[in-house]
């Protein structure tokens, strides 16, 4: 069982930046692939980014490539999402996810097992 707690959401103007954090409560954090998803009002939850267990490989949705960066600190049991050049279309609840068995590059296809409660990101125009 892994508990995930997101933080760092808020209100930002278009063009601005935010950094989301997700703290995981597990002694074997480095054995989990990690990712971020988002859900805008009235829409389905979408894949955003994922990172491998070591942190050496990443995978992004086309809509955020070049603007968002996912990273992890296995010593701190934390995964991050640095979001730059934010657009109003990025407004959503952002969820952290983890899975012991899924590889990071399958997160756009398969649903990870563990989820946080989400953090709201609002981008004003």
C-alpha positions as CSV (number, residue, x, y, z in Angstrom):
1,X,0.0,0.0,0.0
2,X,1.3,3.4,-1.0
3,X,-0.2,6.7,0.1
4,X,0.4,9.7,-2.2
5,X,0.0,13.3,-1.2
6,X,0.2,16.1,-3.7
7,X,1.0,19.7,-3.0
8,X,2.0,22.9,-4.9
9,X,-1.2,23.7,-6.8
10,X,-2.7,27.1,-7.0
11,X,-3.7,30.0,-9.2
12,X,-1.2,31.4,-11.8
13,X,-1.4,33.7,-14.8
14,X,-0.9,32.3,-18.3
15,X,2.8,32.1,-19.0
16,X,3.7,31.5,-15.4
17,X,5.1,28.4,-13.7
18,X,4.2,26.1,-10.9
19,X,6.0,23.1,-9.3
20,X,3.9,20.3,-8.0
21,X,5.2,17.8,-5.5
22,X,4.0,14.3,-4.5
23,X,5.2,12.7,-1.3
24,X,4.9,8.9,-1.1
25,X,4.7,6.9,2.1
26,X,6.6,3.7,1.3
27,X,9.9,2.3,2.2
28,X,10.4,1.0,-1.3
29,X,9.8,4.2,-3.3
30,X,12.4,3.4,-5.8
31,X,10.6,0.2,-6.8
32,X,7.6,2.2,-8.1
33,X,7.2,4.0,-11.4
34,X,5.5,7.3,-10.9
35,X,3.4,9.7,-13.0
36,X,1.1,12.6,-13.1
37,X,-2.4,12.8,-14.6
38,X,-4.9,15.6,-14.8
39,X,-8.7,16.1,-15.0
40,X,-10.3,19.2,-16.3
41,X,-14.0,20.0,-15.4
42,X,-16.3,17.8,-17.5
43,X,-13.5,15.8,-19.0
44,X,-11.9,12.5,-18.5
45,X,-8.6,12.1,-16.6
46,X,-5.6,12.4,-18.9
47,X,-2.1,11.2,-18.7
48,X,0.5,14.0,-18.3
49,X,3.9,12.6,-17.6
50,X,5.7,9.6,-16.1
51,X,9.1,8.7,-14.8
52,X,11.0,5.4,-14.5
53,X,11.9,3.9,-11.1
54,X,15.5,5.3,-11.3
55,X,14.4,8.6,-12.6
56,X,16.6,8.2,-15.7
57,X,13.7,8.0,-18.2
58,X,10.7,10.1,-18.7
59,X,7.5,10.1,-20.9
60,X,5.2,13.0,-21.7
61,X,1.9,13.7,-23.3
62,X,2.3,15.7,-26.5
63,X,0.3,18.5,-25.0
64,X,2.9,19.2,-22.3
65,X,6.1,18.2,-24.1
66,X,8.7,21.0,-23.9
67,X,6.8,22.8,-21.1
68,X,6.6,20.3,-18.2
69,X,9.3,18.3,-16.6
70,X,8.8,15.3,-14.3
71,X,11.6,14.3,-11.9
72,X,11.9,12.3,-8.7
73,X,14.1,12.2,-5.6
74,X,14.3,8.6,-4.3
75,X,16.0,9.7,-1.2
76,X,13.1,12.0,-0.3
77,X,10.3,9.7,-1.6
78,X,9.1,12.6,-3.8
79,X,8.2,13.1,-7.4
80,X,7.9,16.6,-8.9
81,X,6.2,18.2,-11.9
82,X,7.7,21.5,-13.0
83,X,5.2,23.3,-15.2
84,X,6.4,26.2,-17.3
85,X,4.6,28.4,-19.9
86,X,1.3,27.5,-18.4
87,X,-1.8,28.0,-20.5
88,X,-5.5,28.3,-19.5
89,X,-6.0,24.8,-21.0
90,X,-3.7,23.4,-18.3
91,X,-6.3,24.2,-15.7
92,X,-7.3,20.9,-14.0
93,X,-6.9,18.8,-10.9
94,X,-3.5,17.2,-11.0
95,X,-3.1,13.7,-9.6
96,X,0.0,11.8,-8.7
97,X,0.0,8.1,-9.4
98,X,2.3,5.1,-8.7
99,X,2.6,1.5,-9.6
100,X,5.0,-1.3,-8.6
101,X,4.5,-3.4,-11.8
102,X,3.7,-1.0,-14.6
103,X,6.6,0.5,-16.5
104,X,6.6,4.3,-16.8
105,X,6.1,4.2,-20.6
106,X,2.8,2.4,-20.3
107,X,1.1,5.1,-18.1
108,X,-0.8,6.5,-21.1
109,X,-2.4,3.1,-21.7
110,X,-2.8,1.5,-18.4
111,X,-4.1,2.9,-15.1
112,X,-1.6,2.9,-12.2
113,X,-2.8,1.2,-9.0
114,X,-2.2,4.0,-6.5
115,X,-3.5,7.6,-6.6
116,X,-3.3,10.7,-4.6
117,X,-6.3,13.0,-3.9
118,X,-5.2,15.7,-6.3
119,X,-4.2,19.3,-6.3
120,X,-6.0,22.1,-8.2
121,X,-4.1,24.1,-10.8
122,X,-5.9,27.1,-12.2
123,X,-4.3,29.2,-15.0
124,X,-5.9,32.5,-15.7
125,X,-5.8,34.3,-19.1
